[in-house]
């Protein structure tokens, strides 16, 4: 089971490390290995959240997630994305940006650093909306009940998540403007950039998440009336429409997964520049890490881990909330990537341990009831 699920990840690791040795010898090997570990640690919460969505898809779409999705994640976010943000921020063509990345690495790194406020605002707002929508939803299973119960009651207020997210964005952009002004920066343009990028992240979440939720609800309605729908389809000859609906629902959930993965990868891509400014090593290291995150996602789904350890999804969403806040803070202040990664790992480990304790307690109660 492990080899089947992680086989491609092991193969990509071997190829990536071999390519690193051929490209730059032992130093390049070490950098790629560090980048891979960094990406996995920063994105473990991503795997848990992805698994919660992926388990609703059939085997075909899970396979698409591991193939087409990997191409998008590795080549799109870990290779093309850094070039695109440099091209946009420096107002140069993508080909020129690639040449800059290969020939003038110091200048390339500086351009990416300059673009960080807009990247952090976009990713931070997208992830913040995911966290807020989760925490304001009334769930049967609650992890930190003392916190989640009152928040679930507040969640009955319409558009509360969006209102809070916009308030956080306004405070962030205004604080950034004051901070930049005090340090002699071009505060007006930068503050507007943060504001616009944050709104873009919010709109992206609403569009993709809204479409995904709409078709997911449609799919659930179909599943509830599965037998009746099948009989009706056979009589009317419209069986294909049911399949098309399921495909449409899976497609938008897949699209939501890709945007989610992209937002999670923002901190990994930016953090990678603290280790190297070589775009080739960055692509190799982050690409290997992305493969493991995807394999881990599928493993969690197929093993039913989320069903056995019910607080894992809670821990992952709290980690998302922490990451969203950290991304917004990094607009002004530098935060070590180790801290970013550790916060997520600690929250997920805590939720896992809480799940284990819950399972033991339920087992003891069941044994006592039988006795």
Order of alpha helices (4+ residues) and beta strands (2+ residues): alpha-alpha-alpha-alpha-alpha-alpha-alpha-alpha-alpha-alpha-alpha-alpha-alpha-alpha-alpha
